[in-house]
C-alpha cells in the first residue's frame, strides 16, 4: 500500500520497528497503532480552513450549542460575538507548524485491539504558521448611531416623506448584521440612548420632537398637580394619544419614569426619574448656546425642571464642560457620545479641548473605553501624564511640552 502517494517513500513496519529500537523503547511500552503521516499534494491542500484559539468560556459556549458569530462589514476588522460579549480577532504567528489532520487518532481512540503492530496512513491537509486569537473588547457601536441618525423620527406627519426618500429603516436583526456588538450589548446601547421601536424598526427621536413629547408628559403632570412620584400612566397615555402616537408615547414614558407602587384602585403609579429628566432638559438648554454663563445656566435649568426636582452638577457628567477659572464662569455642551471610539484619537481630542483634567472631570469621557483588565486609572497611566498642582492631581497629554 502506497500511503504517501505514487512515487513517494512509504514507511513500512520494519522502518517503525527500527525507529523504536533506536529510541531504546520496547514495543510493549507503546500502543500497537502507528500512524504514518504524509502530505497531500499542493493541489489538494485546503486553504479554506483557519485556526481559531478559544478560551474555556468560548469553548464551553460552543459545546452547549450556543453560537459564535463573526460580525463586521467587508472593510471592518472582524470581531466575534457571543450572546453577551464581543471579542476582537487578532492574527498571531507561531514558530511551530500546526498540521491539519482530520482523521488522526488520539491515544484514547487507539484501543489495544491487536497484539501486533499495524500502520494507518494519515494525510496532512494543510500546514499553518498563523492562527487567530480572541481578546474581549468593547462593542463597536459608532455605526449604530450613524445608521439611526439617518432615519430620525420627527412625527407621523413626516413619515411619508421619509419613505419616499428611500432611507432604510432597521429592525433589530438588521442592526445585528451591521453593528459589531453582541445581542445584549446592542440592546443595552439602544436602551441607554432612548431608541424606540416604531412599526418594527428601531429609531432615534429627533431632538426637538423628543423634547416635545417629554414636555407634553411634564405639562400634563403639572396641569393635574400630581406629585413627581404619583403619576398615572394610563390616564397620561389616554389624554395625550391625540398628540403623540401611543407607541412612541408609551416608550417615552418608560424612559423617564419608574414604577413605585399602586393606587387604591390597583392601578400602578410611577415616579419621574430625576437624573434623566434633569439631564435631558440641561441638554436642551446647552444645545441652544455656545458658552453659557454658568450662574445663568443653573438658574434657567432649575426653573425648567418639574417642581420637586433638584438639579445637580452630577447630572452633567459626560454632557458638558465647565470653566470655573474664567470670569465669568462658563459652561458649554460637550457630549461624550460625539467622541471617537478609538482610544488614541479620543485622548488626543480631550487634551486639545482642555490641557489639564482632574480625575472626576475626565472619567465620564473615558469610562466607556475601560475594560476589566484596563480600568480608568490604568488607561490614564498608559495614555496621560499625571502632575500635582496645589495638592490636586491633574492629567495632561503624555508628550506635552
N, C-alpha and C positions, 0 to 999 in steps of 0.2 A: 504493500500500500504506500503510495507516494503522498504523504500528508502535506508536504510543503509545496507541491505543485510540480509539473513536468520539468525535468532538467535541474531540479534543486536537490540539495543534500537532504536526506531523510534519516532522522535519528532512529537507531534500532535498539532492541532490548539489550544487545551486547554493549552498545555505547552507554546505556544507562547504568548497567552493572559496573562498567569500568569507572564511571564517574563516582559511583557510590564507594568503590574500593579506594579510589584516590582521596576521597574525602574522609577515609578511615571511619566509615559508618557501616552498620550492619543492615542487611535487607529487613531484618526483623524489627528494626527501630523505625521503619518507615511504613506508611500506608502502601498497599500494593499498586495503587494507581500512579502512573507517571503521565503528566500532561505535557505534550510536546507542542511548543509554540511555533507558529510560522506566520509570516506577514503576508497579508493579501497583496495582490498586485496593485500598483499605483492607481489603475483604473477602477479598482474595487474599493479603494479607501473611502470611508464615509466622512464627508465634510459637513454633514448637516447636524452633527452632534456637538454640544457644548457641555463642558463640565461646570457644575454649579455646586459650591460648598454650602451646606445647610447646617445651621446650629441645631441644638437638640429641640428647641422650641418649634422651629420651622419643620423639622423632620417629623415631630410628633403631630403637627397640624396636618401634614400630608397623610400620615398613617391613619389619622382619624377621619379621613375623607374630606377634609377641607380643601379649598382651592388656593393656590398661589398664582397671582395674576401679574404679568408684566404690563405696565401701563406707560403710555407716552406716545407722542406723535413721531413722525419719521425723523425729525431733526432734534428730538429731545434725547438727553442721556437717559437710558432706561432706568426705571425703578421697578421693584417687585413689591406687591401688596398682599398682605393677609387681610382678614376681615377688619382688623383694627390697627394695623401698623404698616408703615411704609419703609422700604429698605432701598438704599442706593446700591447699584450694581457696579462693581469695580473689577476691571481685568487685572489679574495678578499672574506673575510668572513663577515657574518652579524650575529648579535646577535638575530635578528628577523627571524622567519621561513617564508620563501617565499613559497606560495602554488600555484600549477599549477591547475587552474580551467578554462578549455577552454570555458565552456558554461555559466559562471557567467554573470548575467545581471547587468549593471550599472544603476543608478537611471534614466538617460535619456532614457534607453531602457525599463525600467519597467513602462510603461504608466499606468495611472489610468483607467483600463478598467472594474473595478468591485468595487462595494461599500463594498464587503465582503472580508475579509482577506482570502488569499489562499496560499498554500505551493507549492514549487517546489524543488525537490531534485537535488543537485549538487554534483558531485563526485570529490574529490581531487585526481588527478592522480599522483602527486609527491610532495615531500616536499624538499626544498632546504635551505641550510645554507651557500652556497657559490655561487658566481656569478663572471662573468668576466668583468673587467673594461678596458677601452681603453685609452692609452696615446699617443699623437702624438710623433713620434720618427724619427730619421734619417733612411733612407733606408739602408739595409744591402747589400752592393754592392761588398764585397770582393769575393764572389763566381763568380760574373760576370767576374772578372779578371782571376780567376783561370780557368774558363771554356774556355775563349777565348785565354789564353796563351798556351793552348794545341793545338790550331789549327791556329797558326800564318801563315799569307800569306807571302810567300817568292818569289812569282813569278809563272807564269803559268808552268814553266818547272818542278816545284816541286809538282804540284797538283796530278799527278798520284801516286806518292809515298805516299802522304798523304792519298789518297783514299784507297790504298792497306793496309795502316797501321791500318785501322778501326777506326781512330779518328773521333769522332762525330762532325758534324757541326750544328750550332744552328740558327734557324730562330728567329724572334722577339717573336713569340708565345712560342717557346721552352724556351727562356730565361725567359719569364714571369713565366713559370712553375717551374723554378729552382731558380730564384733570388727573394729575399724578398724585393720587391720595387713596387711602383705603376707604371703605364704605363709612365706617364710624367717624373717621377724620373729616370726611366730606360733609356728613350730616351735621357734625359739630360746627364746622365753619359756616354752613348755611344758617343754622340756628343763631349763632353769635352775631351774624351780620344782618339779621332781620330779613332773611329771604322768605318769600311766601309762595305757596302753590296756587296758581290761578289756571283753572281749566287743565290741570295735569302738568303744567310747565312751571319750572322754578323761575321766579322773577324777583328783582330788587324793585322796591318802590322808588320812583323819582323823588328826590329830597323834598321838594315843595309839596308834592302830593302826600308824602309820608307825614309831613308837618300838618297838613290839612286834616288828615284822618285822626291823628293824635289830638289835635285841637278840638275836633268835634267831640271826642270822648271826654276830654278835660272840661270843656264848656258844659257838656251835659251833666257832668258830676257837679259842677259849680251851680248850675241852674236848679238842681234838685237839693242843693245844700247837703250833699252826702259827705260824711267824714271820709278821709282818704283811705280808710281801712274798712269801709262798709259799702262797696259798690255792688250793684245788682247787674249782673251780666245780661240776663235775659231781657230786662227792661231796656238796657242800653242798646243791644243789638236790634230789638224791635223798633225802637224810636229813631235810630239812625239809618235804618235799612234803605230809606228813600234817598239818602245822600251818598252812601258808600255801598258797593256790593257786599253782601253779608259774608261771602267767602274771604274777602280782604279784611273786613271789619273784625271778624272773629279772630283772625290770626294776629292782627294788630293789637287787639285787646289782650291776647295771651302774652304778647311780648312785654307789656308794661304793667301787668298785674299778676298776683298770685293768690290762690285760694286760701282763706284764713278761717273759714267756719261756715255756719249755715244760719239763715234767718229762721224765725219761728215757724214759717210755713214750709220749711225744709229746703228752700232754695239756697244754693251756696252763695256766700258773699266773698268779695275779693278786695285786696289791698293794692293800691298803686305802689310800684317798686320805686322808691325814692331815687336810688342811684341811676336807674335807667331813664326816668323822666327828666331828672335834672341834667344828666349828661346830654341827652338829645336836645333839650332846649338851650343849653350852652352852645352846642354846635350850630344851632340856628342863628344865634347872635354872632358867633365868631365868623361864620361863613360870609356874613354881610360886610365885614370890615377888614381892613388891613391890621395895623397895630391899634389896639383898643386901650384907652386909658383904663388901668386896672381897677381903680376905685369905681369909675363909672360902670365898668362891665359888671362888677359884683353887685352893684345896686340894681342895674337893669335885669340881671339874671335872677336875683331874689324876687323881684316883682313879677317875673314871668312864670314862676312855678306855682302850683296849687297851694292854697292856704294849708298850713300844717306841715309843709316840707321845708327843709333847710338845706341850702346849697353848701357845698364844701369843696375845697381845693382838690381833695382826693378824687372827686368825680371827673376831674380834668386830666388825669394821668393818661398819657399817650394820645391826648387830643389837642393840647395847647401848650405853648411855652410862655413863661413869664420872665420879665427882666425887672427885678426889684431894685437894681442899682441905677437905672436911668431916672431922669427927672422930667416928667412924672413917670411913675412905674407903668409898664405896659404889658399887654398880653396879646398873643396872636395865634391864629389857627395853624396847627402843625400836627396833623393826624399820623399816627404810626402806620396805618394801613396804606398810606401813599409811599412808604419807603420800600426799596427793592428787597427781595428775599436773599440775595447774595450778601453774605456777612461782610466781606471786604468793602463792597460798594455802599452798604448801609452805614458802616462805621465811618467811611470817608465823608458821606453827606452829613452825618451827625456832627463831626468835628469841623466841617466847613460852616455849619449853621451856628455852632457855639464852640468856642475854643476850649472851655473848661466846663465839666459837668460834675455834679455830686452824684453819688450812687443812687439816691432817690429820684433824681431828675432823669438819669439815663436808663434806669431799669425798665420802665414801661416801653422803651423803644428797642430793647434788645431781648426782652423776656421771651418773645415768640421764637427766637433762634436758639434758645437754651435747650439742652438735652439732658438725659440722665447722667451722661459722662462729662458734659460740658455745661455747667450751670452759669449763671450771670457773672459771678466773680471770676470763674475760670475764663470766660470769654473776654472780660476786661483785662485780665492778666496777659492774655495772648495778644489782644489787638489794641490795647491802650497803654498809656504810661501814667502811673499814679504819682501825685505830689500832694503836699500838705501846705495849706495857707491858713495861718491863724488857728491851727488845730482842726481845720476842716479838710477832709480828704477829697481831692479832685482828680478827675480823669481827663487826660488830653490825648492828642494824636501820638501814636507810637514814635514817629520820627519827626515830630515837630521841632523847629529850631528853638 
